[in-house]
Amino acid sequence: MTKHFPRTAEGISPEWLSEALGQTLTSFMQLAERVRDRAEPGQVLVSPVVRDLCTGKTFQFDDQGEATLKGFPEPVRLFVVGEGA
């Protein structure tokens, strides 16, 4: 069965993690928004945390290098999600 990705750009960050830790969602939501803003149409970009959470799944993650994102003092490595084997 062939998987199809949406034709919209998406950025994903694990917002639920901050809830589980009892911390504010603000930084996770900001990260997801900044990552989304970097994505091209039809592309899904993720942060390293999302990639790590998908270990063992059938996705490929193509390293796009580090990006400087507004509101974050350190560069963030980004990955494009592709279809796996």
C-alpha positions in Angstrom: 0.0 0.0 0.0 1.4 3.4 -1.0 1.5 6.1 1.6 0.7 9.7 0.5 1.7 12.8 2.4 -0.5 15.9 2.4 0.2 18.7 -0.1 0.6 21.1 2.8 3.8 22.0 4.7 3.9 20.7 8.3 6.2 21.1 11.2 5.8 18.7 14.1 6.9 18.9 17.7 5.7 16.8 20.6 3.4 19.2 22.4 2.0 16.5 24.6 5.5 16.1 26.2 5.3 19.4 28.0 1.8 18.6 29.4 3.1 15.3 30.7 5.9 17.1 32.5 3.5 19.8 33.8 5.4 22.6 31.8 4.0 25.2 29.5 3.2 24.3 25.9 4.6 27.6 24.6 8.1 26.6 23.6 6.9 23.3 21.9 4.2 25.2 20.1 6.7 27.8 19.0 9.1 25.1 17.8 6.3 23.4 15.7 5.4 26.7 14.2 9.0 27.6 13.3 9.7 24.2 11.8 6.4 24.4 9.8 7.5 27.8 8.5 10.7 26.2 7.1 8.8 23.4 5.3 8.1 23.6 1.5 4.7 22.7 0.2 4.1 19.0 0.4 7.1 18.6 2.8 6.9 17.4 6.4 9.8 18.7 8.6 10.4 17.5 12.1 12.7 18.2 15.0 15.1 15.5 16.4 12.8 14.7 19.3 10.0 13.7 16.8 12.4 11.7 14.7 13.6 9.9 17.9 10.0 9.2 18.9 9.5 7.4 15.6 12.3 5.0 16.1 11.3 1.6 14.7 8.6 3.0 12.4 8.7 2.8 8.6 9.7 6.4 8.0 12.8 7.8 6.5 14.3 11.0 7.9 16.6 13.0 5.6 18.8 15.3 7.6 18.5 18.9 6.4 21.1 20.3 8.7 20.8 22.9 11.4 18.5 25.9 11.1 18.4 29.1 13.2 14.9 29.5 14.4 13.4 32.7 15.8 13.1 32.5 19.6 15.6 29.7 20.0 19.1 30.5 21.1 20.7 27.4 19.6 20.3 26.1 16.0 17.8 23.2 15.6 18.6 20.2 13.3 15.7 19.5 11.0 14.6 16.4 9.1 12.4 15.8 6.1 10.0 12.8 6.6 9.9 10.4 3.7 8.4 7.1 3.1 10.3 4.1 4.4 10.7 0.6 3.3 
